[in-house]
Amino acid sequence: MSTSEKATALLRLHTDPELLTVVNVWDAITARVVTDVDGTRALATASHSIAASRGYEDGENIPVAEMIAEVGLIARTTHLPVTADLEGGYGDAADTVRRAISVGIVGANLEDQLKPVAEAAAQVEAVMAAAAAEGVPDFVLNARTDAFVKGAEDPLAEAVTRGRAYLDAGAPVVFVPGKLDEAQITTLVEAFGPQRLTTIAVPGSVAPSRQAELGVARVSYGPWSQRQALTALAELVESVHDDGGLREGTRPLN
């Protein structure tokens, strides 16, 4: 598929009633492993994980050129559509998205960082216009509001206000990270419409099957996939130090 066709396919995965789950990746080998698991329909990168794997703290400390190079490598590793976590856009969100599209990316998370709503909505509009100008009108901008993770005074009301503004500005879906309960998810789906909300799984989250029933479009796993992989690595080291060895059932790489 062309980049534009992959974007359309990714958008369809969000608008379908079936919940889209994406276990986030951070390099070529994780992209390959996740792609090869039956049932995987799209890939999503995790900016925190990519930064960590290259020795940077999260929060746009990784140079944008390095981030674009890594997400481009991931896109080249898989035949599936790839959406990239581009943090807040690295100072010029529209240009960062153009650069991401040039390496095969067909969707992106972009943080609002609780900027004034009008400014954040204008950024959404600029990004969607840039994507259309690049020939990818179905670019899946997952417009993120940091209302919960940055502790807005009334995070639910703030997320509703901001999410509606971003949808009005052209974003197809809104990302509200945080440990949301069922009532909060219900309120957000009612405010945005079905298949317009995306969430992140954290320990204790509402089960994906229930989120699907409530009308959530997508659940991602952010840095938790890397944390789980690194936990397995640490446990192997502990086992070796304790005169143990490799776990039975360890899978070979194809």
N, C-alpha and C positions, 0 to 999 in steps of 0.2 A: 504493500500500500504506500501511497505517497504520504507526505507529512500531513497534508490537508485531510486525506482520507482517514488517517490514524486519529486525527483530532475529532472528526465526525464520529468515528467508532467509540472513542473515549467519552464523548458527550452522550452518546446513546447508552453507554453503560451506567451513566449517572441518572438518566431520565427513566430508564427501565424500572419497574417496580421491584425487581430483584436487587437486593442490597449488593453493592460493590465493596469488597474487602481488599485492601492493599497492605501487604506486609512490607514495610519500607526497606529499601536497599541503599547501599552506600558505595559500591564499587562494582567492577565487572564481574567478579566471581559471585558476589551475592545476587547480582542481577541474573546470572546464569542459573544459579540454584533455584531461585524463586520462580523464574520463567518455566523451569522444567517440572515443577510440581503441578500435577493435574488440578484443574480448576482455576489456575491463575489466569486472569483475563487482562490485567494491566499492571504496570509497575509504577511505584512512586518512590522518589528519593527522599532522604531525610537530611536536611541541611546540617543539623547537629552532628549526625553520624559521619557525614562526609568531612566536616571540619575536624572532628576528633581523630579520624583516621589519618589526617594530614598534619596533626599536631597543633591545631588551632582551637581556641575557645569558641563556643557558640556566640552568635550575635554579630554577624557580618565582619568577623575578624579575618576570615579567609578571603584572599583577594578574589574579586569577581571572575578574573580570568581562570583561576584554578577551579572555581565552582563550575563554570561553564564547561571547561575541559572535562571534568569528571562526569557531569550529567550527560555530556555528549558521548563519552565512552560507554556509559550505561545504555544509552539509546542505541548505539551501534551493536551492543552485545545481544540485544533481544529483538524479536520480531513484533513484540507487543507494543501498544502505545505507552509512552512514558510521560508522567507528570512530575515536575521538579519542584522541590521546596526552594524558593529563591529568597527566603527571609523577607526583608522589607524592600527589596529591589536594588540594594547597593547604591543608593543615591540617585538612580535614574531607572525607575521600574520599567518604563516603556522600552528603553534601549536594552535593558537586561533581558527582557522578554524577546525582543528581536534577536538578540544574540543566542538565546536558548533555542528559538525556533530554527535558527540557522544550523544547529547541530542535531536537530531531530526531535526536540521536545514539543509536546502538543498540549500541555496543561501546566499550571503552576499554582503553588500556594504563594500568596503575598500577604504579609502582615500589615495591619493598619497602625500598629504600635501606638494606638490611641491618639493618633493625630486628630485635629478637628475633623468632624464628619465631612464637611464640604471638601476639604483638602484630600481626604482619603477617597471619597467618591470620585473626585476629579482624576485621581491616580488610576482608579479602576477604569474609568472611561478612556483615559489615554492608553492604557495597556490593551484594551480591547480594540481600539482604533489601530494601534501599532500591529497587532496580530492580523487584523483584516488586511492591512496594507501589505503584509508579508504573504498574503494568500491563504491565511488560516483563520477564516471567520468563525469557525467552531472551536477555537482555542478555549480550553476548559480552565478558565481562571477561577480558582478556589479562593475567593476573597476572604481572608482571615480577619476576624476581629479578636483583639486581645482583651476583651472586656472581662473575662474570667481569669485569665492567667496573669494579668497585670492589676487585678483587684479594683475594678471600677466600683464606684459607690453602690450602684444597683446594677450588678453585672448582667442580669437577665434583661432588664429594660434597655440597658445600653446595647446589648447584643442585638435585640430586636430592632432598635432604631438604626443601628449601623448596618445590619444585614439587609434591611429593606432598602436603605440608600444604595448599597452596593448592587443589589439586584436591579434597581431602577437605573443604575449607571451602566448596566450591561453584563455584569457577572452572571454566569449561569448557576453557580452554587456559592454558598457561604460556609466557611469553616469556623466553627466555634469550639476551639480546644478547651479542655478543662474536664473535671470529673462531674459530668452532668447526670442528674437523676431523671427518672422517667417523666416527672411533671415538667421539668425544665425542657426536656426534649420535645414534649408535646406542645408546649407553648411556642417554641421556636418553629416547629413544623407548621403549626397553625398560622404563625406570622408570615412565614416565607412561602408556604405551599409545599405539597409533597414532592419529594425528590429534589429539594433545593438546599437541604442542610447536610453538611458533612461533619463528622465528629472524630475524636481520637479515642482509642481504647487505652485505658489505664487500669491498673489493678482495682477491681471493684466496680468497673463500669457496667452499665446496663448491657445485658447479653445482646450480641449482634442480631439474633433471631427476633428479639423483642424490638430492637431499633428498626428492623425491617418492617415489622407490623405497624410501627408508629409513623413510617413514611420517610425515614432517613435515607439519603442517597448513597452515602459511602462512609465506611469506617476505616481509618488508617491506624498505623501502629507507631509512627514517629520514631523516636530513638529507642523505643522499647525492644525492637527486634535486635538492634546491635547490643543492647544491654543483656539480652538473653543469650546471645551468641558468646559474649565475653564472659558471662557467668559460667557457661559450659567450658570455656577455655580455662578459667581459673580453677574450676573443679577438677579438670584433668591434671593441672599442675599439682594441686593438693593431693590427688590420688597417686601421682608419680612420687611425690615426696614421702608418701606414706607406704611406699613399696607396692603400689597398685599398678594399674595400667589402663589400657584403652577400654572404653565401654563396649560391651557386646552390641552389635547392631550398628556400629558406626558406618555411615554410608560412604562409598567411594565416589570420587568426582568422575563424571563421565568425560 
